[in-house]
């Protein structure tokens, strides 16, 4: 006989419990403070119905306890499945912060967590329909802002046709009000962050830290810090990265000088802008950029939205900027597109430049993105007689979710060194039998990482980076 169960997994708006305990009022509090949700009582973790025995008493106790503890009125439904009584408690998202015994809770994925310190501030703002960057900042006047930052914004907005001359030819305070950077008569955090020469007076660590590292992360060769308004930080950081930190290979096409960087400038600008716009400025940690000989890693503090996990970044997704007012300034200046198109633009640039896609990963409470060297750059290095570690260079990211085994990576390294190598030769070099080599090369072709061009006898391999 098939066991009756709910064919759904526990997630941010769904929780299963076998029996009622008063501590589950925390879960109801968390649903009310997050997106709402449903708490089932009498259901196992796998969704199987087990029922509750004291359902008559609980039918009165549960609604009363919710009301007395938090002042909430929730829909408590007593249901039946094959003679097993269970409850479904439906909780709406509330427009004000809800506490249980003086503490606040929220849902994060399928877990319930207490909200404290900065997270509590953000939650209170969120339930009020506000964001961190919309909060007013007292004792700051328009005259305190950086004129060069405002001039740069106007030039960028005009050049990108985001604002016309009529909209820009107004007093600065009018422009800022039109950009929604005032709260009554106070400038907001977004205004201070984007245009004040020293936003760190109000926001600790609101700067970008850059370091050049040897292969060993412990060995830092040199470093810089970029301070000032966010608008200026982006410009200064791009200039530093592509003049001081990332060395270009110089070649000539006839009489024309050509510079080749290992990662496209336009794509890195998108990643930098994402870090600046989506950083959690309530956390005292600067954006950190680590540059190596053949990779660059950019990290910003701030967890990804529940609805936009890392694996969705390269797919169409909704736009959920953590700091929408800061994002609006950069959008009006033409730095970024709206509607979550940043990674689409990065994909287009990398495809045009024959570069590998960056690899995003959630790490240390934030997002780290690693930018590997392009095939074009590696080819240019080889032509100039430079030797690079292919083990580090071979990192196929046409699809960032592709995961390769050690044998597959070793095969790609050898094929990259000799595109006409045979299966038998590969087996001898790697100490594997020929059938293992054949099986793995077939898998690599199915993954879209490896391509066989021509016949088995006279053809060659092509690694698709």
C-alpha positions as CSV (number, residue, x, y, z in Angstrom):
1,X,0.0,0.0,0.0
2,X,1.4,3.4,-1.0
3,X,2.1,5.7,1.9
4,X,0.2,9.0,1.8
5,X,2.5,12.0,1.9
6,X,2.8,15.6,0.9
7,X,4.9,15.6,-2.3
8,X,6.9,18.8,-1.4
9,X,10.2,19.5,0.4
10,X,10.6,21.8,3.4
11,X,11.7,25.3,2.3
12,X,11.5,28.9,3.3
13,X,7.7,28.9,3.3
14,X,7.0,25.3,4.3
15,X,7.8,23.3,7.5
16,X,6.7,19.8,8.7
17,X,6.4,18.8,12.4
18,X,5.2,15.5,13.9
19,X,3.8,16.9,17.1
20,X,3.0,20.4,18.5
21,X,5.5,22.1,20.8
22,X,5.2,25.7,22.0
23,X,8.6,26.4,20.7
24,X,7.1,26.1,17.2
25,X,5.7,29.6,17.8
26,X,9.2,30.7,16.7
27,X,8.5,29.2,13.3
28,X,5.2,31.1,13.0
29,X,7.0,34.3,14.0
30,X,9.6,33.7,11.4
31,X,7.0,33.1,8.6
32,X,5.3,36.4,9.6
33,X,8.6,38.3,9.4
34,X,9.8,36.8,6.1
35,X,7.5,35.7,3.2
36,X,4.7,34.0,5.1
37,X,4.3,30.2,4.9
38,X,2.6,27.1,6.1
39,X,3.5,25.0,9.2
40,X,2.1,21.4,9.2
41,X,1.6,19.6,12.5
42,X,1.2,15.8,12.3
43,X,3.5,15.4,9.2
44,X,7.0,13.8,9.2
45,X,10.0,15.5,7.7
46,X,9.7,13.5,4.5
47,X,6.1,14.7,4.1
48,X,4.4,11.5,5.3
49,X,1.3,11.9,7.4
50,X,1.5,10.6,10.9
51,X,-1.3,12.5,12.5
52,X,-1.7,14.0,16.0
53,X,-3.6,12.4,18.9
54,X,-4.8,15.4,20.9
55,X,-6.2,17.3,18.0
56,X,-9.3,18.4,19.7
57,X,-7.4,20.2,22.5
58,X,-4.9,21.6,20.0
59,X,-7.7,23.0,17.8
60,X,-8.3,25.5,20.6
61,X,-4.8,25.8,22.1
62,X,-2.8,26.6,18.9
63,X,-4.8,29.7,17.8
64,X,-5.0,31.0,21.4
65,X,-1.2,30.6,21.9
66,X,-0.4,32.4,18.6
67,X,-2.7,35.3,19.6
68,X,-1.4,35.6,23.1
69,X,2.3,35.3,22.3
70,X,2.4,37.5,19.2
71,X,-1.0,39.1,18.7
72,X,-1.3,37.3,15.3
73,X,-4.5,35.8,13.9
74,X,-3.5,32.8,11.7
75,X,-5.7,30.3,9.8
76,X,-5.4,27.0,11.7
77,X,-7.0,24.2,9.6
78,X,-7.7,20.7,11.0
79,X,-7.4,18.2,8.1
80,X,-7.8,14.5,7.7
81,X,-5.8,12.0,5.6
82,X,-6.9,8.4,5.9
83,X,-8.1,8.9,9.4
84,X,-5.0,10.7,10.5
85,X,-5.7,14.2,11.8
86,X,-3.2,16.9,11.1
87,X,-3.0,20.7,11.1
88,X,-2.0,23.2,8.5
89,X,-1.3,26.7,10.0
90,X,-1.2,29.3,7.3
91,X,0.8,32.5,8.2
92,X,0.7,35.7,6.2
93,X,3.7,38.1,5.9
94,X,3.0,40.9,8.3
95,X,3.7,44.6,7.5
96,X,5.4,45.2,10.8
97,X,8.1,43.3,12.8
98,X,6.7,40.4,14.8
99,X,8.5,39.3,18.0
100,X,8.1,36.2,20.2
101,X,9.0,36.7,23.8
102,X,10.9,39.8,22.9
103,X,13.0,38.1,20.2
104,X,12.7,38.3,16.4
105,X,12.9,35.4,14.0
106,X,13.1,34.9,10.2
107,X,13.3,32.1,7.7
108,X,16.5,31.4,5.8
109,X,16.1,28.6,3.4
110,X,14.5,25.8,5.4
111,X,15.8,27.0,8.7
112,X,14.4,29.4,11.4
113,X,17.0,31.8,12.8
114,X,17.0,34.5,15.4
115,X,17.5,38.0,14.0
116,X,20.0,40.2,15.9
117,X,22.1,43.4,15.4
118,X,22.4,44.5,11.7
119,X,20.1,41.7,10.5
120,X,17.4,43.0,12.8
121,X,17.8,46.5,11.4
122,X,17.5,45.2,7.9
123,X,14.4,43.1,8.7
124,X,12.7,46.1,10.3
125,X,13.4,48.2,7.2
126,X,12.2,45.4,5.0
127,X,8.9,44.9,6.7
128,X,8.4,48.7,6.4
129,X,9.0,48.4,2.7
130,X,12.3,50.3,3.0
131,X,15.9,49.4,2.2
132,X,19.3,50.2,3.9
133,X,20.2,52.8,1.4
134,X,16.9,54.7,1.7
135,X,17.6,55.8,5.4
136,X,18.2,59.5,5.8
137,X,21.6,60.8,7.1
138,X,21.5,64.0,9.2
139,X,24.0,66.8,9.2
140,X,25.0,66.3,5.5
141,X,24.3,69.0,3.0
142,X,24.4,69.0,-0.8
143,X,27.4,71.4,-0.5
144,X,29.3,68.6,1.3
145,X,29.1,66.3,-1.8
146,X,32.0,65.8,-4.3
147,X,31.5,68.0,-7.3
148,X,33.8,65.8,-9.5
149,X,31.6,62.7,-8.7
150,X,28.5,64.6,-9.7
151,X,30.1,65.9,-12.9
152,X,31.1,62.4,-13.8
153,X,27.6,61.1,-13.2
154,X,26.1,63.9,-15.4
155,X,28.6,63.1,-18.2
156,X,27.9,59.3,-18.1
157,X,24.2,59.8,-17.9
158,X,24.2,62.1,-21.0
159,X,26.7,59.9,-22.9
160,X,24.5,56.8,-22.4
161,X,21.2,58.7,-23.1
162,X,19.8,57.8,-19.7
163,X,19.1,61.4,-18.9
164,X,18.8,64.3,-21.3
165,X,20.5,67.8,-21.0
166,X,17.2,69.3,-19.7
167,X,17.0,66.8,-16.8
168,X,20.7,67.4,-16.0
169,X,20.8,71.2,-16.3
170,X,19.2,71.8,-13.0
171,X,20.6,72.6,-9.5
172,X,22.2,69.7,-7.7
173,X,19.6,69.5,-5.0
174,X,16.9,69.2,-7.7
175,X,18.8,66.5,-9.5
176,X,19.2,64.5,-6.3
177,X,15.5,64.8,-5.5
178,X,14.7,63.6,-9.0
179,X,17.0,60.6,-8.3
180,X,15.0,59.9,-5.1
181,X,18.1,60.6,-3.0
182,X,16.2,62.8,-0.5
183,X,14.0,61.7,2.4
184,X,12.1,64.9,3.2
185,X,14.9,67.4,3.8
186,X,17.6,64.9,4.4
187,X,20.0,63.2,2.0
188,X,19.8,59.5,2.1
189,X,22.6,56.9,2.5
190,X,22.5,56.3,-1.2
191,X,23.3,59.9,-1.9
192,X,26.2,59.9,0.6
193,X,27.6,56.6,-0.7
194,X,27.4,57.6,-4.3
195,X,28.6,61.2,-4.1
196,X,30.2,62.1,-0.8
197,X,34.1,62.3,-0.9
198,X,34.3,60.3,2.3
199,X,31.3,58.0,2.9
200,X,33.4,56.1,5.5
201,X,32.5,58.9,8.0
202,X,29.1,57.1,8.2
203,X,29.7,53.7,6.8
204,X,32.7,51.7,8.1
205,X,34.9,50.0,5.5
206,X,33.0,51.5,2.5
207,X,36.1,51.1,0.3
208,X,37.7,48.6,-2.1
209,X,40.9,46.6,-1.1
210,X,43.1,45.2,-3.9
211,X,46.1,43.0,-3.5
212,X,48.5,41.2,-5.9
213,X,49.4,37.7,-4.6
214,X,51.9,35.0,-5.4
215,X,50.5,31.5,-6.0
216,X,50.6,31.1,-2.2
217,X,47.8,33.3,-0.8
218,X,50.0,34.1,2.2
219,X,52.4,36.0,0.0
220,X,51.1,39.4,-0.9
221,X,53.4,41.3,-3.2
222,X,51.7,44.7,-3.1
223,X,48.3,46.2,-2.3
224,X,46.1,49.3,-2.6
225,X,43.0,50.7,-1.0
226,X,40.5,52.7,-3.1
227,X,38.5,55.3,-1.1
228,X,36.0,58.1,-2.0
229,X,32.5,58.1,-3.5
230,X,31.3,54.9,-5.0
231,X,31.2,56.5,-8.4
232,X,34.9,57.4,-8.2
233,X,35.8,54.1,-6.6
234,X,34.6,52.2,-9.7
235,X,36.7,54.4,-12.0
236,X,39.8,54.3,-9.8
237,X,39.6,50.5,-9.3
238,X,39.2,49.8,-13.0
239,X,42.2,52.0,-13.7
240,X,44.4,50.3,-11.1
241,X,43.4,46.8,-12.1
242,X,44.1,47.3,-15.8
243,X,47.3,49.5,-15.5
244,X,49.0,48.2,-12.4
245,X,47.7,44.8,-11.5
246,X,46.7,43.0,-14.6
247,X,49.6,43.0,-17.1
248,X,48.7,43.1,-20.8
249,X,50.6,41.1,-23.4
250,X,51.7,43.4,-26.2
251,X,51.5,42.3,-29.9
252,X,51.3,44.0,-33.2
253,X,48.9,43.7,-36.1
254,X,50.9,45.4,-38.8
255,X,51.8,48.8,-37.3
256,X,48.9,48.7,-34.8
257,X,49.8,48.0,-31.2
258,X,47.5,45.4,-29.5
259,X,47.0,44.8,-25.8
260,X,45.6,41.4,-24.6
261,X,44.4,41.0,-21.0
262,X,43.7,37.6,-19.5
263,X,40.1,38.7,-18.6
264,X,38.0,41.2,-20.6
265,X,37.8,44.7,-19.2
266,X,34.1,45.1,-20.0
267,X,33.2,41.9,-18.2
268,X,35.2,42.7,-15.1
269,X,33.6,46.1,-14.9
270,X,30.2,44.4,-14.7
271,X,31.5,42.1,-11.8
272,X,32.9,45.2,-10.0
273,X,29.6,47.1,-10.4
274,X,27.7,44.0,-9.1
275,X,29.9,44.0,-6.0
276,X,29.5,47.7,-5.4
277,X,25.7,47.7,-5.9
278,X,24.9,44.4,-4.0
279,X,27.4,44.7,-1.2
280,X,25.9,44.6,2.3
281,X,27.1,48.0,3.6
282,X,25.7,47.3,7.1
283,X,28.7,44.8,7.5
284,X,32.1,46.4,8.2
285,X,34.0,44.5,5.5
286,X,35.4,46.1,2.3
287,X,35.1,44.7,-1.2
288,X,38.3,42.6,-1.7
289,X,40.0,41.9,-5.0
290,X,42.8,39.4,-5.2
291,X,44.9,39.4,-8.4
292,X,47.2,36.5,-9.4
293,X,49.3,35.9,-12.4
294,X,46.5,33.9,-14.1
295,X,43.3,34.7,-12.2
296,X,41.5,37.4,-10.4
297,X,39.0,36.9,-7.5
298,X,36.5,39.6,-6.4
299,X,34.5,39.2,-3.2
300,X,31.8,41.2,-1.6
301,X,30.0,40.6,1.7
302,X,26.3,39.9,1.4
303,X,24.3,36.7,0.9
304,X,22.5,35.9,-2.3
305,X,18.7,36.4,-2.4
306,X,16.7,33.2,-1.7
307,X,15.1,33.5,-5.1
308,X,18.4,34.0,-7.0
309,X,20.9,31.3,-6.0
310,X,24.3,31.3,-7.6
311,X,23.4,28.6,-10.1
312,X,20.7,30.9,-11.6
313,X,23.1,33.9,-12.3
314,X,23.8,32.9,-15.8
315,X,20.1,32.2,-16.5
316,X,17.3,34.8,-16.9
317,X,16.4,35.9,-13.4
318,X,14.6,38.7,-11.5
319,X,16.5,41.8,-10.5
320,X,16.7,42.1,-6.7
321,X,19.3,44.7,-5.8
322,X,20.1,44.9,-2.1
323,X,20.6,48.7,-2.5
324,X,18.0,49.7,-5.1
325,X,18.7,53.5,-4.7
326,X,22.4,53.0,-5.3
327,X,21.6,50.7,-8.2
328,X,19.3,53.4,-9.7
329,X,22.2,56.0,-9.6
330,X,24.5,53.6,-11.5
331,X,21.7,52.7,-13.9
332,X,20.9,56.4,-14.7
333,X,24.6,56.9,-15.3
334,X,24.6,54.1,-17.8
335,X,27.0,51.8,-15.8
336,X,24.5,48.9,-15.6
337,X,21.4,47.5,-17.1
338,X,18.2,46.8,-15.2
339,X,16.3,43.5,-14.9
340,X,19.1,41.3,-13.8
341,X,21.1,41.4,-17.1
342,X,24.5,41.8,-15.6
343,X,25.6,38.1,-16.1
344,X,23.9,38.1,-19.5
345,X,26.2,41.0,-20.5
346,X,29.2,39.2,-19.1
347,X,28.4,36.1,-21.1
348,X,28.1,38.1,-24.3
349,X,31.4,39.9,-23.7
350,X,33.2,36.7,-22.9
351,X,31.8,35.0,-26.0
352,X,32.9,37.9,-28.2
353,X,36.4,38.0,-26.6
354,X,36.7,34.2,-26.7
355,X,37.2,34.3,-22.9
356,X,36.1,31.9,-20.2
357,X,33.1,32.7,-18.1
358,X,33.8,33.8,-14.5
359,X,33.0,31.3,-11.8
360,X,30.7,32.6,-9.0
361,X,30.5,30.9,-5.6
362,X,29.0,31.7,-2.2
363,X,31.8,32.0,0.2
364,X,32.4,33.5,3.7
365,X,28.9,35.2,3.9
366,X,29.2,36.8,0.5
367,X,29.8,36.2,-3.2
368,X,33.2,35.4,-4.7
369,X,33.7,35.4,-8.4
370,X,36.9,34.0,-10.0
371,X,37.9,35.2,-13.4
372,X,40.2,32.7,-15.3
373,X,42.5,33.5,-18.2
374,X,41.1,33.5,-21.7
375,X,42.3,31.0,-24.4
376,X,43.4,34.1,-26.4
377,X,45.7,35.2,-23.6
378,X,47.2,31.8,-23.1
379,X,47.9,31.5,-26.8
380,X,49.6,34.9,-26.8
381,X,51.7,33.8,-23.9
382,X,52.8,30.7,-25.6
383,X,53.7,32.6,-28.8
384,X,55.9,34.9,-26.7
385,X,57.7,31.8,-25.2
386,X,56.2,32.1,-21.7
387,X,55.4,29.0,-19.8
388,X,52.3,28.8,-17.6
389,X,51.0,25.9,-15.5
390,X,48.3,24.4,-17.7
391,X,46.8,22.6,-14.7
392,X,45.7,26.1,-13.5
393,X,44.8,27.3,-17.0
394,X,42.5,24.5,-18.1
395,X,39.2,25.3,-16.5
396,X,36.3,24.9,-19.0
397,X,33.5,27.3,-18.0
398,X,31.4,27.5,-21.1
399,X,28.9,26.2,-18.5
400,X,30.0,27.2,-15.0
401,X,28.2,24.2,-13.5
402,X,30.5,21.6,-15.4
403,X,32.4,19.6,-12.8
404,X,35.4,17.5,-14.0
405,X,37.1,14.6,-12.4
406,X,40.9,14.5,-11.9
407,X,41.4,12.2,-14.9
408,X,39.3,14.4,-17.1
409,X,41.3,17.5,-16.1
410,X,44.6,15.6,-16.7
411,X,43.4,14.5,-20.1
412,X,42.5,18.2,-21.0
413,X,46.0,19.3,-19.9
414,X,47.7,16.8,-22.2
415,X,45.4,17.5,-25.1
416,X,46.0,21.3,-24.7
417,X,49.8,20.6,-24.9
418,X,49.3,18.3,-28.0
419,X,46.1,18.5,-29.9
420,X,47.0,15.5,-32.1
421,X,47.7,13.2,-29.2
422,X,46.2,9.7,-29.5
423,X,44.2,7.7,-26.9
424,X,47.0,5.2,-26.6
425,X,49.6,8.0,-26.0
426,X,47.3,9.6,-23.4
427,X,47.0,6.2,-21.7
428,X,50.8,5.9,-21.5
429,X,51.4,9.4,-20.3
430,X,48.7,9.3,-17.6
431,X,49.2,5.7,-16.5
432,X,45.6,4.7,-17.3
433,X,44.2,2.0,-19.5
434,X,43.0,2.9,-23.0
435,X,39.3,2.1,-22.2
436,X,39.4,4.6,-19.3
437,X,40.8,7.3,-21.6
438,X,38.2,6.5,-24.3
439,X,35.4,6.6,-21.8
440,X,36.5,10.0,-20.4
441,X,37.1,11.7,-23.7
442,X,33.6,10.6,-24.7
443,X,32.2,12.2,-21.5
444,X,34.1,15.4,-22.1
445,X,32.6,15.6,-25.6
446,X,29.1,15.1,-24.2
447,X,29.8,17.9,-21.7
448,X,30.7,20.2,-24.5
449,X,34.2,20.7,-23.2
450,X,36.1,18.6,-25.9
451,X,35.6,18.3,-29.6
452,X,37.1,15.9,-32.2
453,X,37.8,17.6,-35.5
454,X,38.3,15.3,-38.5
455,X,38.9,11.6,-38.5
456,X,40.3,9.4,-35.8
457,X,43.5,8.9,-37.7
458,X,44.2,12.3,-39.2
459,X,42.1,14.7,-37.1
460,X,42.9,16.6,-33.9
461,X,41.3,17.5,-30.6
462,X,39.9,21.0,-29.7
463,X,39.4,22.0,-26.1
464,X,36.5,24.3,-25.7
465,X,37.4,26.8,-22.9
